[in-house]
Amino acid sequence: MSDKHRPSREQAEDAVRTLLAWAGEDPAREGLVDTPRRVVEAYGDWFSGYEIDPDEYMGRTFEEVGGYDEMVVLRDIQFESHCEHHMAPIIGRAHVGYLPHGRVVGISKLARVVDAYARRFQVQEKMTAQIADCIQRALAPRGVGVVIEAAHECMTTRGVHKRGVAMTTSKMLGAFRDDARTRAEFLEFIRGGA
């Protein structure tokens, strides 16, 4: 959204007051007086991914890798996101892997890409694809694999109220999609094997 269409901070805080009143609270009550400010600040953090271009994180790559062409895997990247349907938290972890084709990227950049997409309103399937596609664009590797496991609070705290349920999504590109052995090796790595 362009800044000219973005509501002001004051408008955002007024919206929080409206929701508090709609829920049956008195927004002027002592314990709630500062809540609109706090909520807007929290939203600024939770949704900072809209201010980030994940492709920029992947812009600096390294070609001096001594001929290394085996799998690179970063697993258990913890993230927090929010469901775009209910604005409820999604808490999970991502596993990211790729097969270099002459270039690698610093591993912290992979974690930053996960965070950049997670810090937006999301559906898990879309986020999984966005991360894989970003790595593919930046590195043009022989293959990319992304697996995300997450609990969706829109399902655990409302609706069907099912706790302990995790959703798993994956996006496999190149050799991770076309070669069953490569895919199996990646899945073994993220399970903690190898």
N, C-alpha and C positions, 0 to 999 in steps of 0.2 A: 504494500500500500504506500502510495506517495505521502510525503509529509503534509501536503496540503489537504489530504483527505483524512489524515490521522487526527482523532479527537485530542483535545488538550488534556493535560494532566488533571486540571480542574474538572473537566467533563468525565474523565475516567473515575475520579474520586466520587463524583456525584452518582455515577452508575453503581458504585459499590454501596453507597448510602441507600439507593433505591432498592437494591437486592436485600440489604439488611432489613429494611422496612417491610418489603414483600414477605420475608421469612417470618415476620411477626416481632421483630426487635425494634428497639428505639435507638437509631443511629446516634442520638445525642447522649446516650447513657455513658457514664464515665469509662467503663471498660471498652467501649466501642468508638469513642471519639477519634482516636488515632488509627483505627482499623482501615479506613479508606486509604490513608497514606501508605500504611504498611502493605496492603494488598497491591497497590499500584507499584510499589517498589519490588515486591515479590514477582509480579508479572514481568517487570523489566528484566529480572534475572532469568526467570523460567523461560521466557520467550526471546532471549537475546540472539537466538539463531537467525532471526530475520535480519539482523544487522551484519551477519557474517556471510561471506562468499566461500563455501567449502573448497571450491576449486583453487582459491588463493593459497590455502594451507598446503595443497599438493603441488604448488608451483615450483618449489625447490626440490629437485631430485639429484641423485648422485649416480654417476656413471662409472666411477672407479670402484668396482666391487670385486675385482680379482677374478672375474669370470663366474661369479656366483649366479647360479640359475635354478637353485632349488627353492622349495616353498618357503615363504615368509608368512608366519601366522602370529597374530596378536589376539589373544583370547581373554575372555572375562572382562571386557571393557564395560564397566557399569555405567548406566545412564538413567536419567529421569526425563520423561516426556509427558505429554498431555494428549488425551484422546480428543480428536477434533469434533466428535459427535456429542460428548457430554462435558468436555473440559475437565475430566477427571484424570488423575495421575496414571501414567504407565511407568512401571519400574522394572528394569531388566538389565540384561547384559548382552553385548554383541561380541561376536567372534569374526575376525576379518583375516582373510588370507589372499595371497596372490603369488603367481609364478613370474618372477622378473624376466624381462626381455631387454637386458642391458641397462636397466635403471631401477633404482630403489628410492624409497623415501624414508625420512626419519620416522621411527615408530610413533613418536608423540603426535605426528601429523595424522596418523590413522585414527587415534583416539579423538583428536580434535574434530575430524570429519564426522565421526559418530555424534559427538556433542552438538555440532552445528546443526545437524538435521534433527536431533532429538529435541533441541530447544525451540521447537515450533509445534503448532498443533499438528497432530499426526494420526495416521493409521499405520500400524506396524508394517503391513505389506509394502506400503509406499516408501517408508523410511528404509527398509531393507534394500529395495531397488535403488533408491537414491544413493546410498552409500556405495553399493557395487558399481553403479554407473560413474560416480565421481572418480573412483580409483581407476576404472577402465579408461576414462578420458585422460587422466593425468599421466598414467604410466604406460598405457598400451601394453599391458603384460600379456603373457601367454594364457592367463586365466585369472579369474577373481572368484572368491567364495565369501559370502556373508551369511551368517546364521545369527538370528536374534531370538532370544528367549525372554519373555516378559509377562508380568502380571498386570492385568488391566483393572484398575479400581472402579471403572464404570460397570464392571461385572461383579466385583466382589463386595462393593458397598451399596449397590442399588440393584434394581432389576432382579436377577436370579439369585443374588447373594451367594455365590459359590467361591469360597476361599480355597487357597492352595492350588489353583488352576493356573497354568502357564501356557502361553501361546508361543509356538515356534514357527518362524518363517525363514526361508532361505532364498538366496539368489545366487545362481551359479552361472558364470560366463566362461567362454573359451574352454580350456582343458578341464576346468572344474565341472563343466556341463557335459562335455563330449567324451571324457575318459573316466570310466568307472573307477579305475585304480587311483587316479588323482583325487577324485571326489572322496573315495574311501580313506585315503591318507589324510586329507584335510579333516574329515569328520573324526578320525582317530586322534589327531592332534588336539582338536578342541575338547575331546573327552578326557584329555590329559594323558593320552598314551604316547607312544613313539619315544 
